[in-house]
Amino acid sequence: MKVRRIPKNQLPECRSEPWVDQTRRPYCCGEDAYLPVRAGFPYDLDLPERQPYTGPGYQRLGDTLLLHGDAPTADALTTLIDWEHPACILHLNHHDGVMRLPDVTVLFGTPHDVTFRETGITYTLNPAKVMFSQGNRLEKQRIRNLIRPGEQVADMFAGIGYFTLSAAVAGAVVHAMEINPDSCGYLRRNAEANGVADTVTIDCGDCRTHLAGPYDRILMGHFDAPDFLSAALAHAKSGTVLHVHGLGDRTGDLTDTLQGAGFRYSLSEHKVKKYASRTWHCVWDIELR
């Protein structure tokens, strides 16, 4: 691979140079970065091709890597550090309680705030303090595509802004509710960073005490959301659309609640991602009539 050697701290500004081969990944070693060079441009070195990465899977949030599943071996961790050169690596054991607090083991570096972009939206968070799931990327984009400008939207489990920001960027007026104070703090920062602070109202606490509908659309992005459906329906109207997340087959629970609520409705199921070997993370779209 033909490369030019530059100081690593110049990597962000050099990535867009016309001589850079955008189809190849830069390689970093120490304080140096090696940028792949397009054919026909001068280069400094011809490096051997890198071997394919064979270490544990990971999620990158800014300069921090988040690992799921089994903890890596010492050799696997070394391979990952050499491959990505992160500032921090965390192993996520699970999320605890209603606040969805991450239980993490620090494998490398020191946890800190990170900032990154996903589908055109900027997020800041500390992955050792609050939850973030990149597996919901397509669902966030789907919701963004469904929103009509001016919609009055409730987000009952807003977190750091997963669905709140997607809805607000699409033109909705969003009432965001979140029980975790740390997540609320990041949500405020993220709303400001994305230019939607004027159209997002944030209440910190149990969503059931803050709902103030009726709303045009209600977002319920929590695995326990089917158990909150009655509370949401009390702030709905004919024409309201609800997006209810859950694990496994909760259709029967949803229809039981809906049948006693006095609405006619249509219900459709979407699979978001595989959660376990026989369990899917699903979202049910419910349109009230």
C-alpha positions as CSV (number, residue, x, y, z in Angstrom):
1,M,0.0,0.0,0.0
2,K,1.5,3.3,-1.1
3,V,1.3,5.9,1.7
4,R,2.4,9.3,2.9
5,R,3.6,9.7,6.5
6,I,2.2,12.7,8.4
7,P,1.9,13.6,12.1
8,K,-1.2,11.9,13.5
9,N,-2.6,15.2,14.8
10,Q,-2.9,16.4,11.2
11,L,-5.0,13.4,10.1
12,P,-8.4,15.1,10.4
13,E,-7.4,18.0,8.1
14,C,-5.5,15.8,5.6
15,R,-8.3,13.1,5.0
16,S,-10.0,15.2,2.4
17,E,-6.9,16.0,0.3
18,P,-7.2,15.0,-3.4
19,W,-4.3,12.6,-3.2
20,V,-5.8,10.5,-0.4
21,D,-7.3,7.1,-1.4
22,Q,-10.7,7.3,0.3
23,T,-11.3,3.6,-0.3
24,R,-8.5,2.6,2.1
25,R,-8.2,3.1,5.9
26,P,-5.3,5.2,7.3
27,Y,-2.8,3.4,9.5
28,C,-1.5,4.9,12.8
29,C,1.6,4.0,14.7
30,G,2.8,6.1,17.6
31,E,2.6,9.8,16.7
32,D,2.6,9.0,12.9
33,A,-0.2,8.4,10.5
34,Y,0.1,6.7,7.2
35,L,-2.4,7.9,4.6
36,P,-3.1,5.7,1.5
37,V,-2.2,7.5,-1.7
38,R,-4.2,7.4,-5.0
39,A,-2.5,6.1,-8.1
40,G,-0.5,8.8,-9.9
41,F,0.3,10.8,-6.9
42,P,3.8,10.8,-5.1
43,Y,4.2,8.8,-2.0
44,D,6.7,8.2,0.8
45,L,6.6,4.5,1.5
46,D,5.1,1.3,0.1
47,L,3.9,-0.6,3.1
48,P,2.9,-4.3,3.2
49,E,-0.8,-4.9,3.1
50,R,-2.4,-5.0,6.6
51,Q,-3.8,-8.4,7.6
52,P,-7.5,-8.5,8.1
53,Y,-8.8,-7.7,11.6
54,T,-9.6,-10.9,13.6
55,G,-10.3,-9.6,17.1
56,P,-13.5,-9.1,19.0
57,G,-16.4,-7.1,17.6
58,Y,-16.8,-3.5,18.9
59,Q,-18.9,-0.4,18.7
60,R,-17.0,2.9,18.1
61,L,-18.2,6.1,19.8
62,G,-15.8,8.9,19.0
63,D,-12.4,7.8,20.3
64,T,-13.9,5.2,22.6
65,L,-14.6,1.5,21.8
66,L,-17.5,-0.4,23.5
67,L,-17.3,-4.2,23.5
68,H,-20.3,-6.5,24.1
69,G,-20.5,-10.2,24.9
70,D,-17.6,-12.1,26.4
71,A,-14.6,-10.1,27.7
72,P,-11.6,-10.2,25.4
73,T,-8.4,-12.1,26.2
74,A,-5.3,-10.0,26.8
75,D,-4.0,-10.9,23.3
76,A,-7.3,-9.9,21.7
77,L,-7.3,-6.6,23.6
78,T,-3.7,-5.9,22.3
79,T,-4.8,-6.7,18.8
80,L,-7.7,-4.3,19.1
81,I,-5.6,-1.4,20.5
82,D,-3.0,-1.9,17.7
83,W,-5.8,-1.9,15.1
84,E,-7.9,1.1,16.2
85,H,-5.6,3.1,18.6
86,P,-8.5,4.2,20.8
87,A,-8.3,6.5,23.8
88,C,-10.5,4.2,25.8
89,I,-12.0,0.7,25.7
90,L,-15.0,-0.4,27.8
91,H,-16.6,-3.8,28.1
92,L,-20.4,-3.5,28.6
93,N,-21.7,-6.1,30.9
94,H,-25.4,-5.0,30.9
95,H,-27.7,-2.1,31.6
96,D,-29.2,-1.7,35.1
97,G,-32.7,-0.7,36.2
98,V,-35.2,1.8,34.8
99,M,-32.4,4.4,34.3
100,R,-30.6,1.9,31.9
101,L,-27.3,2.6,33.6
102,P,-24.4,0.9,31.9
103,D,-22.4,-1.6,34.0
104,V,-19.0,-1.4,32.3
105,T,-15.5,-2.7,33.0
106,V,-12.7,-0.3,31.9
107,L,-10.2,-2.3,29.8
108,F,-8.1,0.5,28.5
109,G,-7.8,4.3,29.1
110,T,-10.2,6.5,31.1
111,P,-13.9,7.0,30.3
112,H,-14.8,10.5,29.2
113,D,-17.3,12.5,27.1
114,V,-17.2,11.6,23.4
115,T,-18.8,13.4,20.4
116,F,-19.7,11.8,17.1
117,R,-22.2,12.0,14.3
118,E,-24.7,9.4,13.2
119,T,-27.1,9.9,10.2
120,G,-26.4,13.6,10.2
121,I,-27.0,14.1,14.0
122,T,-24.3,15.1,16.5
123,Y,-24.3,13.2,19.9
124,T,-22.3,13.8,23.0
125,L,-22.3,11.4,25.9
126,N,-20.1,9.4,28.3
127,P,-20.6,5.7,27.4
128,A,-19.6,4.7,31.0
129,K,-22.5,6.8,32.3
130,V,-25.4,6.5,29.9
131,M,-26.7,4.1,27.2
132,F,-26.3,4.5,23.5
133,S,-27.3,1.8,20.9
134,Q,-26.1,2.1,17.4
135,G,-28.3,-0.9,16.5
136,N,-31.3,1.5,16.4
137,R,-29.8,3.5,13.5
138,L,-32.2,2.3,10.9
139,E,-35.2,2.7,13.2
140,K,-34.2,6.3,14.0
141,Q,-34.0,7.0,10.3
142,R,-37.4,5.4,9.7
143,I,-39.0,7.6,12.4
144,R,-37.3,10.7,10.9
145,N,-38.8,9.8,7.5
146,L,-42.3,9.4,9.0
147,I,-42.4,12.8,10.8
148,R,-44.4,15.6,9.3
149,P,-43.2,19.2,10.1
150,G,-45.2,20.7,13.0
151,E,-46.2,17.4,14.6
152,Q,-46.6,17.4,18.4
153,V,-44.5,14.5,19.5
154,A,-44.0,12.9,22.9
155,D,-40.8,10.9,23.6
156,M,-41.5,8.9,26.8
157,F,-38.0,7.4,27.1
158,A,-35.8,10.1,25.5
159,G,-32.4,9.1,26.8
160,I,-29.7,11.3,25.3
161,G,-31.9,12.0,22.3
162,Y,-32.0,8.8,20.2
163,F,-35.5,9.5,18.8
164,T,-36.0,13.0,20.1
165,L,-33.3,14.5,17.9
166,S,-34.4,12.5,14.8
167,A,-38.0,13.8,15.3
168,A,-36.9,17.4,16.0
169,V,-34.5,17.6,13.1
170,A,-37.4,16.4,10.9
171,G,-39.5,19.4,12.0
172,A,-41.5,18.1,15.0
173,V,-42.2,19.9,18.3
174,V,-41.0,17.3,20.8
175,H,-41.9,16.8,24.5
176,A,-39.0,14.7,25.7
177,M,-39.2,12.8,29.0
178,E,-36.3,11.0,30.7
179,I,-35.8,9.6,34.2
180,N,-32.0,9.6,34.2
181,P,-30.6,13.0,35.2
182,D,-27.3,12.4,33.4
183,S,-29.1,11.5,30.2
184,C,-31.2,14.6,30.5
185,G,-28.1,16.7,30.8
186,Y,-26.7,15.2,27.6
187,L,-30.1,15.5,25.9
188,R,-30.0,19.3,26.5
189,R,-26.5,19.6,25.1
190,N,-27.4,17.5,22.1
191,A,-30.5,19.5,21.3
192,E,-28.5,22.7,21.4
193,A,-25.7,21.2,19.3
194,N,-28.2,20.2,16.6
195,G,-30.0,23.5,16.6
196,V,-33.3,22.2,17.9
197,A,-33.3,23.4,21.5
198,D,-36.2,25.8,20.7
199,T,-38.5,22.9,19.6
200,V,-37.6,20.4,22.3
201,T,-39.0,20.6,25.8
202,I,-37.3,18.3,28.4
203,D,-38.8,17.0,31.6
204,C,-36.6,14.9,33.9
205,G,-38.6,12.2,35.8
206,D,-41.1,9.5,35.3
207,C,-42.8,10.0,32.0
208,R,-46.2,8.9,33.4
209,T,-46.2,12.1,35.6
210,H,-45.1,14.4,32.8
211,L,-47.3,13.4,29.8
212,A,-49.4,16.4,28.8
213,G,-51.1,15.4,25.5
214,P,-52.9,14.8,23.3
215,Y,-50.0,14.3,20.9
216,D,-49.9,13.5,17.2
217,R,-47.2,10.9,17.7
218,I,-45.8,9.1,20.8
219,L,-42.4,7.4,20.8
220,M,-41.9,4.6,23.3
221,G,-38.3,3.4,22.8
222,H,-37.8,1.2,25.9
223,F,-38.1,-2.6,26.1
224,D,-40.7,-2.2,28.9
225,A,-42.8,0.2,26.7
226,P,-45.8,-2.2,26.3
227,D,-46.4,-1.9,30.1
228,F,-46.7,1.9,29.7
229,L,-49.2,1.8,26.9
230,S,-52.2,2.6,29.1
231,A,-50.5,5.8,30.2
232,A,-49.7,6.8,26.6
233,L,-53.3,6.1,25.5
234,A,-54.6,8.5,28.1
235,H,-52.8,11.3,26.2
236,A,-53.7,10.2,22.7
237,K,-56.5,11.0,20.3
238,S,-58.0,9.8,17.0
239,G,-55.1,10.0,14.5
240,T,-52.3,9.6,17.1
241,V,-49.6,7.1,16.0
242,L,-47.6,5.3,18.7
243,H,-44.3,3.5,18.2
244,V,-44.0,0.9,21.0
245,H,-40.7,-1.0,21.5
246,G,-40.3,-4.4,23.2
247,L,-38.6,-7.8,23.3
248,G,-40.2,-10.9,21.8
249,D,-43.9,-11.2,21.0
250,R,-45.9,-8.6,22.9
251,T,-48.7,-8.3,20.4
252,G,-51.2,-10.0,22.7
253,D,-50.4,-7.6,25.6
254,L,-50.8,-4.6,23.3
255,T,-54.1,-5.7,21.8
256,D,-55.5,-6.5,25.3
257,T,-54.7,-2.9,26.4
258,L,-56.0,-1.4,23.2
259,Q,-59.3,-3.2,23.2
260,G,-60.2,-1.5,26.5
261,A,-59.1,2.0,25.5
262,G,-62.1,3.0,23.3
263,F,-60.1,3.4,20.1
264,R,-60.3,1.6,16.7
265,Y,-56.7,1.0,15.6
266,S,-54.4,-0.7,13.2
267,L,-51.2,-2.4,14.3
268,S,-48.1,-3.5,12.5
269,E,-44.8,-5.0,13.7
270,H,-41.2,-4.1,12.6
271,K,-38.1,-6.1,13.6
272,V,-35.3,-3.8,14.7
273,K,-32.5,-6.2,15.4
274,K,-31.8,-9.6,16.9
275,Y,-31.5,-9.4,20.7
276,A,-30.8,-13.0,21.6
277,S,-30.8,-16.3,19.7
278,R,-34.6,-16.5,19.6
279,T,-35.6,-13.0,20.7
280,W,-36.1,-9.9,18.5
281,H,-36.2,-6.3,19.5
282,C,-39.4,-5.2,17.8
283,V,-41.4,-2.0,17.4
284,W,-45.1,-2.0,16.9
285,D,-46.7,0.9,15.0
286,I,-50.2,1.6,16.3
287,E,-52.4,4.1,14.5
288,L,-55.6,5.1,16.4
289,R,-58.8,5.9,14.7
